[in-house]
Amino acid sequence: MIPSPFEYVRVRSVDEAVATLTEHGEDAKLIAGGHSLLPIMKLRLAVPAVLVDISGIRDLSYVRVEGDEVAIGAGTRHHELEGDAVAAAEVPILPYVAGQVGDPQVRHRGTVGGTVAHSDPASDLPTALLALGGTVVVQGPDGRRGIPVPDFWLGFFETALRPDEVIVEVRVPRTGQAGWGYEKFTRRANDWPIVAVAAVEGRVALANMAGSVVRATATEGALARGASIAEAAALADQGTSPGADMHADQEYRRHLARLLTRRALERAAAGAVAA
């Protein structure tokens, strides 16, 4: 299908992007890589009157240590994060998960900020970010503010981002060589996960088990009480609301959540990465 007509504006700075969003309000949408936005525009699920291209803002691409956190610029592409030495040393789950996103074309165009802003419940990187915690830093007409990662995703394609704000970076705690695990089940290698699980230091996040990525709070609580991995993983689907589609019904997704959570926790406990 062909998207509805729109005006195209290319900006060179965050300030210019914010000014453009402020001028056009909810009629404007940001685009960087486009692999999330363009498909839904073709389906007319999004019909922006103005498309604001921020892919040329060079200041938004970086990975660096700042105190106890790693700061990742919103314009950092998946393949850049995948191969970044700082990320590999300080928060190794992220470069691994970045390498699991889509195919090489998607990873070379898609950005960290784009996947965070898209709020797809089946997204790889947001699942890992939710397990890590941290902050999404956004900039609007009144300056910058930080939104805790657990509070950022509100539902399907819905976030705490205001219409006149731009994501500028994501900040996550440095985990060093602490154990972690990431598991996902797909029909084909490049598909969105039917279910995915990220586990880091007792925190567990699930993809495709609700309207947005969610924490497996029952599993986390059980681990904190000293339950075994098997006992805790058996609770992974509690409090979730998975959907049903042509690929999996609700019960199958619940089964996958329990199974993949056990595998991710076992790998985290062994200090090993996901296979």
Solvent accessible surface area in square Angstrom, and as a share of the most:
residue,aa,sasa,rsa
1,M,154,0.69
2,I,138,0.70
3,P,34,0.22
4,S,21,0.14
5,P,127,0.80
6,F,81,0.34
7,E,94,0.42
8,Y,114,0.44
9,V,37,0.21
10,R,104,0.38
11,V,0,0.00
12,R,152,0.56
13,S,46,0.30
14,V,17,0.10
15,D,99,0.51
16,E,72,0.32
17,A,0,0.00
18,V,11,0.06
19,A,61,0.48
20,T,14,0.08
21,L,4,0.02
22,T,73,0.42
23,E,134,0.60
24,H,52,0.23
25,G,26,0.25
26,E,145,0.65
27,D,84,0.44
28,A,9,0.07
29,K,91,0.39
30,L,44,0.22
31,I,22,0.11
32,A,17,0.13
33,G,15,0.14
34,G,9,0.09
35,H,65,0.29
36,S,31,0.20
37,L,22,0.11
38,L,70,0.35
39,P,63,0.40
40,I,26,0.13
41,M,3,0.01
42,K,99,0.42
43,L,101,0.50
44,R,120,0.44
45,L,123,0.61
46,A,14,0.11
47,V,96,0.55
48,P,8,0.05
49,A,50,0.39
50,V,6,0.03
51,L,5,0.02
52,V,0,0.00
53,D,14,0.07
54,I,23,0.12
55,S,33,0.21
56,G,13,0.13
57,I,10,0.05
58,R,215,0.78
59,D,118,0.61
60,L,7,0.03
61,S,50,0.32
62,Y,40,0.15
63,V,21,0.12
64,R,112,0.41
65,V,62,0.36
66,E,62,0.28
67,G,56,0.54
68,D,119,0.62
69,E,51,0.23
70,V,0,0.00
71,A,0,0.00
72,I,1,0.01
73,G,0,0.00
74,A,6,0.04
75,G,20,0.19
76,T,3,0.01
77,R,38,0.14
78,H,7,0.03
79,H,65,0.29
80,E,70,0.32
81,L,1,0.01
82,E,72,0.32
83,G,67,0.64
84,D,34,0.18
85,A,81,0.63
86,V,55,0.32
87,A,0,0.00
88,A,50,0.39
89,A,54,0.42
90,E,32,0.14
91,V,0,0.00
92,P,19,0.12
93,I,1,0.01
94,L,1,0.01
95,P,11,0.07
96,Y,51,0.19
97,V,0,0.00
98,A,0,0.00
99,G,16,0.15
100,Q,58,0.26
101,V,20,0.11
102,G,20,0.19
103,D,43,0.22
104,P,83,0.52
105,Q,122,0.54
106,V,36,0.21
107,R,40,0.14
108,H,97,0.43
109,R,102,0.37
110,G,8,0.08
111,T,6,0.03
112,V,3,0.02
113,G,8,0.08
114,G,32,0.30
115,T,19,0.11
116,V,0,0.00
117,A,42,0.33
118,H,30,0.13
119,S,2,0.02
120,D,22,0.11
121,P,10,0.06
122,A,6,0.05
123,S,2,0.02
124,D,9,0.05
125,L,2,0.01
126,P,1,0.01
127,T,0,0.00
128,A,0,0.00
129,L,2,0.01
130,L,6,0.03
131,A,0,0.00
132,L,2,0.01
133,G,11,0.11
134,G,22,0.22
135,T,35,0.20
136,V,0,0.00
137,V,18,0.10
138,V,0,0.00
139,Q,24,0.11
140,G,7,0.07
141,P,74,0.46
142,D,146,0.76
143,G,36,0.35
144,R,145,0.53
145,R,77,0.28
146,G,45,0.43
147,I,8,0.04
148,P,67,0.42
149,V,1,0.00
150,P,71,0.44
151,D,81,0.42
152,F,0,0.00
153,W,19,0.07
154,L,100,0.50
155,G,12,0.12
156,F,124,0.52
157,F,73,0.31
158,E,92,0.41
159,T,25,0.14
160,A,31,0.24
161,L,42,0.21
162,R,130,0.47
163,P,72,0.45
164,D,38,0.19
165,E,7,0.03
166,V,1,0.00
167,I,8,0.04
168,V,1,0.01
169,E,11,0.05
170,V,0,0.00
171,R,47,0.17
172,V,0,0.00
173,P,49,0.31
174,R,103,0.38
175,T,17,0.10
176,G,23,0.22
177,Q,143,0.64
178,A,31,0.24
179,G,21,0.20
180,W,15,0.05
181,G,0,0.00
182,Y,4,0.02
183,E,21,0.09
184,K,47,0.20
185,F,80,0.33
186,T,31,0.18
187,R,132,0.48
188,R,150,0.55
189,A,89,0.69
190,N,89,0.46
191,D,31,0.16
192,W,136,0.48
193,P,1,0.00
194,I,9,0.05
195,V,0,0.00
196,A,0,0.00
197,V,0,0.00
198,A,0,0.00
199,A,1,0.00
200,V,2,0.01
201,E,98,0.44
202,G,38,0.36
203,R,59,0.22
204,V,0,0.00
205,A,0,0.00
206,L,0,0.00
207,A,0,0.00
208,N,30,0.16
209,M,0,0.00
210,A,22,0.17
211,G,37,0.35
212,S,12,0.08
213,V,9,0.05
214,V,37,0.21
215,R,68,0.25
216,A,1,0.01
217,T,93,0.54
218,A,26,0.20
219,T,0,0.00
220,E,26,0.12
221,G,24,0.23
222,A,3,0.02
223,L,42,0.21
224,A,91,0.71
225,R,184,0.67
226,G,65,0.63
227,A,31,0.24
228,S,54,0.35
229,I,47,0.24
230,A,61,0.48
231,E,104,0.47
232,A,0,0.00
233,A,3,0.02
234,A,57,0.44
235,L,49,0.24
236,A,0,0.00
237,D,13,0.07
238,Q,98,0.43
239,G,88,0.85
240,T,15,0.09
241,S,76,0.49
242,P,1,0.01
243,G,44,0.43
244,A,68,0.53
245,D,76,0.39
246,M,176,0.78
247,H,71,0.32
248,A,8,0.06
249,D,81,0.42
250,Q,95,0.42
251,E,105,0.47
252,Y,85,0.32
253,R,9,0.03
254,R,61,0.22
255,H,83,0.37
256,L,6,0.03
257,A,0,0.00
258,R,71,0.26
259,L,42,0.21
260,L,3,0.02
261,T,0,0.00
262,R,82,0.30
263,R,104,0.38
264,A,0,0.00
265,L,11,0.06
266,E,75,0.34
267,R,77,0.28
268,A,17,0.13
269,A,78,0.61
270,A,81,0.63
271,G,54,0.52
272,A,41,0.32
273,V,76,0.44
274,A,3,0.03
275,A,112,0.87
